[in-house]
Amino acid sequence: MPASLSRRIKAQGAALGFDLVGISSVQPPAHDDAFAEWLRRGYHGEMAYLTRTADSRRHPERFLPWARSVVSVGLNYYTPYTRDAVPTSREPRATNRRAPQAREATTGPGSGWVSRYAWGADYHDVMGEKLERLLAFVRTEAAQDVQGRAFVDAGPVLDREVGARGGIGWFGKNTNLLSMRIGSFFVLGELFLELDLAWDRPVRDRCGHCRLCLDACPTSAFVGPYALDARRCISYLTIELKGAIPRAFRPAMGAHIFGCDICQDVCPYNAKCRATAEPAFQPRPGLVAPELIPLLRLTDAEFKVRFRGSPILRAKRRGFLRNVCVALGNLGGADAVPALAQALAGDPDALVRAHAAWALGRIGGGGADAVLGETLAREADPAVREEIALALAGC
């Protein structure tokens, strides 16, 4: 019975669109000590929810005492555009760059980079709906009201740990799960069930001696293989960090405005990714390589409308425009000076004004310096005044 039901659950998971489905027992994580040490070293940064929920994450058998099995699923979100081949229209033509499915277009000089998973609809909604449908299927097949609970990156669950135990991938040196079938461009979800099922075996680590991901990180966020200091990670800096981005990391962030795919881009297992079959993950217009200057003018209401149903809402307007300022400063285009000057002089959020000051100092030149000098005298916020002064000093 458990083996037969497990096969039917996997088949239904595939029918619902999941690319990976694995089943494991509910037990403490194999890397429990490593997770505790990671937290102790403070590598989680300002993600305080990880410490608050650490006990539940480390002891799922206590958090969900009724659960006996967990179904782990992976959903491919890869769409065929690369950093030097991004869409400029709804119907870009095919090319052979980097991967067989890559598409050719031209990135504008004032374009930013949004992580691939945020190009389409919010994966929490997409995955959550599919998992609820899978739970309904399980209850029908089991002919009983099976207790179950779904999670999509929003509960006290060590997603990658559970997924690895269920055999859907192995821990890569960049701390992402890797799959021989679909690489690492997939999001994870779990369905905990009050059922005894047939459990899958973990797959072995296939990273070997490769360290391309470790060496490619522009902010040196990896303190070693399989160990990430999130405080240095571009994804953390542009999404999770709510305040000012440390000045030391800003130049290395390039044009990233939400997340980062660099350590995945260089992974050999992603060299021949197939495109997702999930329509909701197709890129929305203007998200693959958005023009930055117009984004800097968004009001809070316009930001919410523009990114409704998108993961980008997580950064909120102040965090997102903070990132846009840093990207414009790194791109160094003089055409950004008027928009940055307007942000420095009139944006309602001091965080945005401070990073606009940094960007103007980074661009430099008479026009940028004049704006900084004029604004310093009337700026009231101490943090912004400090950024202006540092920018004028060439720091």
Secondary structure, DSSP 8 states (H G I E B T S, - for coil): -HHHHHHHHHHHHHHTT-SEEEEEE----TTHHHHHHHHHTTTTTT-HHHHHTHHHHH-HHHHSTT--EEEEEEEE---S-BTTB--SSSS--B--SSSTT-B-----TTB-EE-GGGSSS-HHHHHHHHHHHHHHHHHHHHTS---EEEESSSSS--HHHHHHHTTS-EE-TTSSEEBTTTBT-EEEEEEEESS------------TT--HHHHH-TT--EEETTEE-GGG-HHIIIII--S---TTTTGGGTTEEE---HHHHT-GGGTT------GGGS--TT-SS-BHHHHTT--HHHHHHHTTTSGGGGGHHHHHHHHHHHHHHHHT-GGGHHHHHHHHHH-S-HHHHHHHHHHHHHH-SHHHHHHHHHHHTT---HHHHHHHHHHHTT-
